[in-house]
Amino acid sequence: MKLQIVKLYEYHSDFKHPIVTPKTKLNYRKVLIVEIIMDTDQHFFGECNAFETDWYATETIAIVQQQTIKWFKQYQNHSFDDFEAVQKALDDLIEFPATRSMLIMAFYQMFYELKSFSVPYGATVSGLNESNLKQLNVTRPHRVKIKWTNHILEDIKILSQLSFQPYIVVDANETVKNDEVHKLKALADKSLLYIEEPFKSLEILSHIDEGALPPVAIDEKAISKNMIKQIIDNYAVEVVVLKPFRLGGIDRVLEIIELLKEKEIKIVIGGMYEYGLSRYFTAMLAQYADYPSDITPEGYYFQHDMAKGVGILKGGSIYFEPPLVNKTQFKRIY
């Protein structure tokens, strides 16, 4: 099959509730969508998880768009007869993992049958307002992740009073200050599943007694297979959050999962406030995770979605069927 055409689109929807993190506030989510069209007239879509600005990662939507067009001009009319041929061609994008992740998502569907499955529901909450707490009590996720704040101990206490008892995770986004270590030590007694990225520098962990903190996970620092291996070999890290868009896509994550299983490191698959297309593939990878991952049901974050019926909540688990994308909602930009 020859790659004939690549089209790029923009899509966005408002969040039902603004997303507030230690680094930014998001009122809506804008994404880039790629459509690859083969000479057989087969069409496949991929969703980009980069953001408009570099608040989270240096590879922005604009960069992904630029690199996709550049890559397409090089490989237009190129034959891709197996998945390995796609992987070889995408080696050109090793420095642009979000671009590669979007493209491999589309190409993956050419060679692998997409199946239905269920995974545990892992909710991420930005602020413990009345609406969020009501939603948690109704949907009853297996895991609740909250962001680190100055009142984190009070937030944990509130979560402990939910009508059910989920696993609790704290995401610190590298923002815990030296004078806040006592809060981390207090959290060690709160039965946290783990805390993501407490410190900017992992070296701080070397100066804290083992067992004095909750289990530590890396997220932002998990940028490559080699970096992950170096970290788990040298620091007291028990959990790794794998985000496909940061690591280059589905196939790269599957390789790293094999490494972490061998080293008995716990695995979580991380989402990035995704729409139905990308959410399906994140959930697909989450079938290999040890803990509930960043998988939310349809309608949890957004007023509207590009793919309907992707992620139906059923008794604390989320059921996924292969996504059907409605591109009439997209704005074509290339």
Number of C-alpha atoms within 10 A of each C-alpha: 16 16 19 18 16 19 16 19 18 18 18 18 17 16 18 14 18 14 18 14 18 13 10 9 11 12 12 18 20 18 19 26 26 24 20 20 19 21 13 10 13 12 16 19 26 25 29 28 29 26 20 17 12 11 11 14 13 13 22 20 23 14 15 22 20 11 17 22 15 11 17 17 12 11 16 14 15 16 15 18 12 13 15 10 12 17 17 9 14 20 12 12 16 12 11 22 23 29 33 28 27 28 25 24 24 20 22 21 15 19 10 9 8 15 9 11 15 18 23 24 27 26 25 26 20 17 19 16 9 9 10 15 17 13 13 22 12 12 18 22 27 19 23 23 22 22 21 24 17 10 9 17 15 11 16 18 11 12 19 15 9 14 12 13 14 19 18 21 25 25 22 21 21 20 16 18 10 9 7 11 16 12 15 18 15 13 20 18 11 15 12 16 20 23 26 25 24 24 19 15 10 18 11 12 16 11 8 12 8 11 10 15 21 23 19 21 28 26 24 18 19 19 18 17 16 10 12 19 15 11 16 18 11 11 14 16 20 16 24 26 22 31 26 29 29 26 22 26 23 21 17 20 21 14 11 19 23 11 15 18 14 9 12 10 17 17 23 24 26 22 24 18 20 22 28 26 24 25 24 24 21 25 27 21 22 24 17 17 19 14 19 23 30 26 29 27 24 23 18 16 23 18 13 15 22 19 20 17 16 25 28 17 20 13 12 17 22 22 22 24 15 18 21 14 16 11 15 8 13 15 14 15 11 11
